Structure formats: C-alpha cells, structure tokens
C-alpha cells in the first residue's frame, strides 16, 4: 500500500546520506583523530557495517523535490524494528513496529487523507487509532519489512561505497551530543556531506549532515548493538490487514 512505500523511501533517503561520505580497516582517540581523512572514513564505514543493531534519526530536506521529513527508527539484522516516519507538514506520519514475522503500522489521519485519497478517510475511521497488522510475507507490507531490516541498510552502504567520488577532507575535533568526534567531509556533485566520527571505541559515525543541491538534512546514529524495543501493540489495538484491505495480497 502507498503508506509502506513512502515509509520505505523515507528510510532509504536517510541511509543514502551515509553513502556519499564513506568510501573503501582501533587506535587511541588522539591517534585516530590524526589519521588521514580516507582512513577515518573507511573505519567509520566498517564500524557501521559491523553493528548488529542501531537507532537512526533523520531530519530535514534531502533535496531533489523531496519534502522535509523525519525518520526515527531502531532496527536490527533480524528484521526487528520500531519507530516512525513523519512526512512533514500536514502530509501525515506512520508508526511502525516489526517483531519476528509480524508487522504493525499505524498511519495517522493526515496520512490517510493525503497519501490514500481514495478511501483513506474510511480506512482511518475503521481503524479508529488502531494498528494495521499483517505478516512479513504479505506483499502489501514488503516495503516496511525491507525498511526494518538492518541488512538492507548495510547492503545499501556496501553497494554504494565505491561511488562516492569528490573531494574528502578532515576537520578539527568537535563534540556532537557529548561525543568527541572528528568530522570528515566529502564534496561531490554539488553537495557537501559530513560524517562526525566517534574518536573512541569502534569509531561509529554519530552524525551525518548533507547540504547543497536543495538538501539540508542530518542523520544521528546511536544505540549501537542495543536491543530493539520488544513491546508490540495489544491484540485489541490491532486490525488485520486482510480484514481491512481484503483477503488477497497485492501482487509482489
């Protein structure tokens, strides 16, 4: 359904901001900050690819005609996920929960009105604030399933690592959210993307910013290797997707 596809695109946009920074294997903090920009970018990418779970929050306008939006998700390699996608303005928002083979989505009234113009208000009335529940194998929920899988995110990072191009430079050490980081910036194709890399531990990127070519956005990473919240909506707070949309899944 349209809601899941929009949620998928939003989360993918957040992921893509990583790809233009990282390109291409731990030292003390001071030693790490003194490394060349390319080595810092490489280690940051490898650290991101190595996590079992993470939390990402992306905010802003990613350009190319996209609306400013917010993606706030915790996800892991087992396909578990919890969070939300806000399309910005009055375009609506969707809560997403995935646990094992079960998926729950809760679009708000603005989402049904704007993203599902034919029948959306009726769906909203029937749901009455409840979650729409389905199985991960349901083709109508496939975009949400893909978004909620950290392996999908990792594949995007890995597949695009050699396409960055541009000029890579290193900035001076700065603090981001209480974390000591070293910024690495890539200028390419009219955009400037900066990764703020933790000088300690595994050297994860803790923030990425993208500016230029109509974009003005930031992605914050946290919760590395921490469990995704396990709470799921109660049975009386859900409506089966087939009961609302019909028994036959949409073609895959």
C-alpha positions in Angstrom: 0.0 0.0 0.0 1.1 3.6 -0.5 2.0 4.2 3.1 4.5 1.4 3.3 6.2 2.5 0.0 6.5 6.1 1.3 7.9 4.9 4.6 10.4 2.8 2.7 11.6 5.7 0.6 12.0 7.9 3.6 14.2 5.5 5.4 16.2 4.8 2.3 16.8 8.5 1.9 18.2 8.6 5.4 20.5 5.7 4.6 21.8 7.2 1.4 23.3 10.2 3.2 25.9 7.7 4.5 26.9 6.5 1.1 28.4 9.8 -0.2 30.8 10.0 2.8 32.1 6.5 3.3 34.3 5.0 0.6 36.5 2.0 0.8 40.4 -1.2 8.3 41.4 0.9 16.8 43.7 3.4 17.8 43.6 5.7 20.9 41.3 8.7 20.4 44.1 11.2 19.7 45.8 8.8 17.3 42.6 8.2 15.5 41.9 11.9 15.0 45.4 12.3 13.5 44.7 9.7 10.8 44.1 10.8 7.2 40.6 11.5 6.2 40.3 8.4 4.0 41.3 6.1 6.8 38.8 7.7 9.2 36.1 7.3 6.6 37.0 3.7 5.9 37.0 2.8 9.6 33.7 4.6 10.2 32.1 2.7 7.3 33.4 -0.6 8.6 32.1 0.1 12.1 28.7 0.9 10.7 28.6 -2.3 8.6 29.6 -4.3 11.7 26.8 -3.4 14.1 24.0 -5.8 15.0 21.5 -3.1 15.7 21.3 0.7 15.8 18.9 3.7 16.2 18.8 6.3 13.5 17.0 9.7 13.4 17.0 11.6 10.1 15.5 15.1 9.9 15.3 17.6 7.1 15.1 18.0 3.4 17.1 15.6 1.2 16.6 17.7 -1.9 15.5 16.6 -5.4 12.0 17.7 -4.8 11.5 15.6 -1.6 9.6 17.1 1.3 11.3 17.7 4.6 10.6 14.7 6.8 11.7 12.8 10.0 12.6 9.1 10.2 13.1 7.8 13.7 13.8 4.0 13.8 15.5 1.3 15.9 16.3 -1.7 13.8 18.5 -4.8 13.8 19.8 -7.6 11.5 17.0 -9.9 12.5 14.5 -7.6 10.9 13.0 -6.3 14.1 12.2 -2.6 14.1 10.3 0.1 16.0 9.8 3.8 15.3 8.1 6.2 13.0 8.2 8.1 9.7 6.8 11.7 9.6 6.3 13.1 6.1 6.3 16.7 7.3 3.8 19.4 7.3 0.3 18.0 7.2 1.2 15.0 5.0 1.0 12.6 7.8 3.0 10.2 9.9 3.2 6.4 10.3 4.2 4.4 13.4 6.0 1.1 12.6 6.6 -2.0 14.7 8.0 -5.3 13.4 8.8 -8.2 15.6 9.6 -11.6 14.1 7.2 -12.3 11.3 4.5 -9.8 12.5 4.3 -6.2 11.3 2.1 -3.4 12.7 1.6 0.0 11.1 -0.5 3.0 12.4 -0.9 5.8 9.9 -2.4 9.0 11.3 -5.5 10.8 9.9 -3.3 13.2 7.8 -1.5 10.3 6.2 -4.8 8.5 5.2 -6.2 11.8 3.9 -3.2 12.8 1.8 -1.5 9.6 0.8 -4.6 7.4 0.2 -7.0 9.9 -1.3 -9.5 7.1 -2.5 -10.9 5.5 0.7 -8.2 6.8 3.1 -10.7 8.6 5.4 -12.8 5.4 5.5 -9.8 3.3 6.5 -8.9 5.8 9.2 -12.4 5.7 10.6 -12.4 1.9 10.6 -9.1 1.7 12.4 -10.0 4.4 14.9 -6.4 4.8 16.0 -5.6 1.1 16.0 -2.7 -0.6 14.2 -2.9 -2.4 11.0 -1.3 -5.8 11.5 0.0 -8.3 8.9 2.6 -10.9 8.3 6.1 -10.1 7.0 5.4 -12.4 4.0 2.4 -10.2 2.9 3.4 -8.4 -0.3 1.4 -5.3 0.8 3.8 -4.9 3.7 7.0 -5.7 1.9 8.4 -2.2 1.8 8.1 -1.9 5.6 9.7 -5.3 6.0 12.7 -4.1 3.9 13.0 -0.9 5.8 13.0 -2.7 9.1 15.9 -5.0 8.2 19.3 -3.6 9.1 20.9 -5.9 6.5 19.0 -3.9 3.8 20.6 -0.8 5.1 24.1 -2.4 5.3 23.7 -3.6 1.7 23.0 -0.1 0.5 26.1 1.2 2.3 28.3 -1.6 0.9 27.0 -1.5 -2.6 27.5 2.3 -3.0 30.8 2.5 -1.2 32.8 2.9 -4.4 30.5 5.5 -6.0 31.3 8.4 -3.7 33.8 10.4 -5.7 34.6 14.0 -5.0 37.0 15.6 -2.5 37.4 14.2 1.0 38.8 16.4 3.8 39.2 16.2 7.6 38.1 18.9 10.1 39.1 19.6 13.6 37.9 17.5 16.6 34.5 18.6 17.8 31.8 17.4 20.3 28.5 16.1 19.0 25.9 15.2 21.6 28.5 14.8 24.2 30.7 12.6 22.0 34.2 13.6 20.9 34.2 13.3 17.1 36.4 14.1 14.1 34.4 15.4 11.0 35.2 14.1 7.6 33.6 15.9 4.7 33.1 14.9 1.1 32.2 17.5 -1.6 30.7 15.8 -4.7 28.0 16.6 -7.2 27.1 19.9 -5.7 26.6 18.5 -2.2 28.7 18.6 1.0 28.2 15.6 3.3 30.0 15.4 6.6 30.3 12.4 8.9 31.1 13.1 12.5 33.1 10.0 13.6 33.5 8.9 17.3 37.2 9.1 18.2 36.7 6.3 20.8 35.7 2.7 20.6 34.7 1.2 17.3 34.6 4.7 15.6 31.0 4.7 14.6 29.6 7.8 12.8 27.3 9.6 15.3 26.0 12.2 12.9 25.9 12.9 9.2 24.8 16.2 7.6 24.1 16.8 3.9 24.0 20.3 2.5 23.6 21.7 -1.0 21.7 20.9 -4.2 18.4 21.6 -2.4 19.3 19.4 0.6 19.6 20.4 4.2 19.4 17.3 6.5 21.0 15.5 9.3 21.1 11.9 10.4 22.0 10.9 14.0 23.1 7.4 14.9 23.0 5.9 18.4 22.1 2.7 20.3 24.8 0.6 18.5 24.3 -3.1 19.3 21.5 -2.3 21.8 18.3 -4.4 21.5 15.3 -3.0 19.6 12.4 -2.4 21.9 10.3 -5.6 22.2 6.9 -4.1 23.0 4.2 -4.8 20.4 0.6 -3.5 20.1 -2.0 -5.4 22.1 -4.5 -7.6 20.2 -7.4 -5.3 20.9 -5.4 -2.4 19.5 -5.0 -4.0 16.1 -6.9 -4.8 12.9 -5.8 -7.5 10.5 -4.6 -6.1 7.2 -6.7 -8.6 5.2 -9.8 -7.6 7.2 -9.4 -4.0 6.1 -7.9 -4.3 2.6 -9.3 -7.7 1.5 -8.2 -11.3 1.6 -5.9 -11.2 -1.4 -2.5 -9.6 -1.1 -1.4 -7.2 -3.8 0.9 -8.6 -6.5 4.5 -8.6 -5.4 
